[in-house]
């Protein structure tokens, strides 16, 4: 899966007020029109902006506030916004692929390659042929306020699969996450190999 990763040294000036999520607190707030910002990461259909007030997560529906050229580039390069669904019955690989489109807003590695997914289960098909998916995931740090935001993103990506009736994503703390859980692909992306 090709996923956009952008960094920009070009300063952006927001063209309108936009709702954002404070990183790492996870609290919602608003960045005002005229705010000066830089893109620190653009992955999985979201952008992490760096401002003089800190880091903020922006969702795709507000990319237009970053400027037409930037929004066009972000939308064109974000293949993760496209459904990972395929024909046929639901498979674990389809769910893993959907989860690979979900990123920690501070780390340019998806939650699968970070080793944050501990368990994935798929129920038997219901009458309509749809299935329920259960995921147990952790975070890189227990105090991270972004946990519910990341879990909701994961849930939404799984539920976007047409074969899924519902998804439940639980955050767990056992076993404790360590950097040793990062996949080889994730380690390479982070320059740890």
Phi, psi and omega in degrees: 000127176273127179232137181291136170227114183240144166229142183226129174268357179277130177288137176250149175237120184297133183274349178201167174294141177221143174284138181220172174244131179288132177254130004263007186296326181085007181274143176283147175203185179233135169263133186276152172309138180092350178298135177269133185211162175231143175281123176260335178200141176223101184214146172062029178082012175226162178234139171259119178259141174251125177233180176289351177263354180126203182258144182218143178261130180241133178270163187304327183293353180244011179300331181302332180289349180271355182113147184300315182295317180294315180299318179297316179295316179297314181293323181288328186265355184266086179286346180288344178285344178279137180301139179269013184289151173221169179291159176097182182289155179296137177233159176301320182299324177297320180290315177302318180296319177299319180292333179292349176271004183253129186232147166290132185291353179253350186231125184280044178225138181292162186293337176289309181290339173287346181081025183274345181268116183263331183206144177220126179227146179235128180284167173295153182296140176277182181305321181282359181087358180271160183231158175261145180238136175242136180228136170247124181227163176235185178232164180289339178213136183297330182274005184290117179287348180281352182310306179298327179292315180294317180297320179293322176298315178300314180301314180297321180293321178292315182291346176286344176288128185296341181275357185258126176281316179199159177230145175234124180242114179254138174267127180236162183240000179241130354288158179295137179289142172225160178300342178294345181277352180290135180292167177300319179297319178293320179296319179296316180300324181272358181074028182260357184277000000 
